[in-house]
Amino acid sequence: MKGTTIQKKTTTDIIINILNLVIMKIKSNIDKLGTIGLFITALFSPCCFPLFAFGASALGLGSFELFGGWTMWVFMIMVVISVVGFYISYKKHKCLYSLIIAIPSAGLIFYGFFTNNNISLIYLGMFGILIATVVNYYRNKLHGNFKTCAIYEGKTVELKSTLTCPNCNYKKEELMPTDACQYFYECEKCKTIIKPLEGDCCVYCSYGSVKCPPIQAEIKCC
């Protein structure tokens, strides 16, 4: 019976971890999903978005409307999804650039639709969202993405951190361990053995671009 209970718990843990990884992957790409969704909606709705009529014609769709009378509402939902995605990414990389571009762009879209149906403002907002997506992709790439994330004590943590040597300022990306705190680190360039600053648990908390997994998960470190 004990063996069965342990097996059930292990299976449950595996399922939870898989679900967490799936959610993590979706959260990491939600801005892209929203942006792709709004452009697909526009492409397959040439009556509402004449600028994309050529693309629809090239696909042999003519005046086909993907969502019929719901087109603009679906479009607005995609805009909101994009902005939510930018905010989620901001919480991870702490860079405001994509939000600074995306929020005014979304404002242009909503203003153009709800005030005087100004399609030019909507187009301008769309391409602003597209630019914000590119900027956000770049920032996520610099900070790390779901490929270097893991589940630690039920929370999503980033494993990649860039260590900066306090002696020679040499920088190197490293993957942080999840089973121990790294107290010593040898600089690849000057060979200095660095240790954490007083009050920090490991070299990543003192000299890394990302804190160690326990600190990210708000758990007392070793």
N, C-alpha and C positions, 0 to 999 in steps of 0.2 A: 504493500500500500504506500509506504514511504517513497519507494522508487517511482511509483506511478504519479504521486503528488509532485515530486521533483520534476519529472518529465513534463507534466502539465504546465508547471510554472515556467520551465525553460521554453516550451513552445509558445506560451503566452508572451514571454519576454521577446522572443524572436519576432512574433507578429507585431508587437508594439514598436519594436525598433524599425521594422520594415515600413510600417505606417508613418512613423516619424520621419524616416528618410524620404518617403514619397512627398509628405507635406513640406519638408525642407526644400525638396527640389522644385515643387510648385511655387513656394514662396520666393525662391531665388529667381524665378523666371516670370513672375506674375505681371511685371511691367511689360515684358516682351509679348506675353499672351494678349494683354489689353491692346497694345499698339497694333499687333498683327490683326487682331479682331476688328479694330475700327477701320483699318485700311481694307480688309476683306469686305466688310459691310459696305464701305464706299464703292469698292470696285464692282460689287454685285448689285448696286443700286444706282444705275446710271441716270435715272430720272431725278433722283435727289442730289446726285453728285455728277453733274455734266462733265467735269474735268476728267473723270474716269470712264466716260462713255466709250472712248476709243479702245481702252483695255477690254471692256465688256464685249464690244463688237468683235475684237480680235479673237475672243474666246467663243464667239458665236452665240452670245447671250442676248443680243439685241436690247430690248427694253425690260429684260427680266429683272424683277425685284425680289431679292432673296427673302426679305422679311415683310414684304407688302407694306401695309399701313403702320407697322411697328418699326420700320427701318430706323428712324431718327432716335427712337427710344432705346433700341438696341445699341445704336451708335453711342449714345450718351452713357450707357452702362459701361461700354468698353473704355470710354474716356476715364470714368471714375475708377475702373479696375486698374488702368495704367497708373493713375496718380497714387492709388493705394500701394501699388507695387513699388513706386519710387520712394514712398515713405518707409516701407519695410526695408528697402535697400539702404536708405539713409541711416536707419537705426543700426545697420551693420557697419557701413564704411564711414559714417559721420561726415560725409561730404554733401554740401547743400546745392551744388551746381545743377544737378538734374532736377531737383525740386524747384529751384529758382526759375528754371526754364519751363517746367511742366505746369506749375500752378497758373501762371499768367496765360499759357497756351490753352489750358482747359477753360480758363475764364473767358478767353476770346470765343471759344467754341460755344459755350453756354450763352454768352451775351449775343453772339451772332444768331443763335437759334431762337432764343426766347424774346428778343426785342423786335428786330425787324427782318429776321430770316436772311441775314447778310451772309451769303455763301462764301464771299471773299474772306471774311473773318474766320469762318469755319475752316477753310483751306489753310489759312495762316496758322491757326491753332493746331491743325493736324500735323503740319510739318514741324511745328515747335515740339510737339509730343515725340515725333520721330527723332529729332535732334537730341531731346532729353534721354531717349532710350539708348542712343549711341553713347552719350556721355556716361550714362549709368552703367552700361556694359563695360566701358573702359575703367570706371572706378571700381566695379566689382572684380574686374580682372586684376587690378592692382592690389586690392585688399584680399582677394581669395574668393572662391565660390564654393558651391555645394560639393565639388570634387574633393576639397580639402576640409570638409566639415565632418563632424562625427556626433554621435549621441553620447553625452556624458551625464550620468545620473539623471537621465530622463530629459535633459536639455540639449539644445543644439549649440555646439561650440565650434569655433574656427581653430584648426590645427596649424595652419601656416602662419609663421611670424618672421619678420625680418629683424635680425639681431644687428645692432650697431656697436662696434667695439669702442669703448670709452677711451681707449689709448690711441688708436689710429683712425677711427671713424670708418673702418671697413665694414661694409654691409653684406650680409648673406641671409638668404631665405632658408629657414629650417622648419621641419615638421616637429611639433611639440609632442612629447610622450603623454599618454593619458594615465599611465600606471605609476608614475613617479615624478617628483620635482627635480629639475636639473639645477643643481647648485653650482657646478663648475662648468666652464665652457672655454675651450682654447680657440683664440682667434686664428683663422686660417692664414692671415697675412703677417701679423707681427708676432704670433705665437704667445701672446699674453694670456695668462689664465685669469679669466674674469669671474667675479663672484657677485651675488645679489647685493644691492644696497641695503642698508639697515632698515628693517621693517618689511622687506619684500621676501617672498618665499623662494624665488628662483630667478635665474638670469633673464628669463623672458619677461617677468614682471618689471624688471629694472631697465632692461635695454632692448626689449622687443617691441615691435609695432603692434602686437596683439598680446594681451595677458594670457597666462596659462589657463588650461581648461577648468580647473577648480574655481579660479577667480571669476572666469566668465560665467560659470554656473552658479556663482554666489554661494559657494561651499567653502568651508574652512579648509585651507590648504595645509599640507604637511609641514 
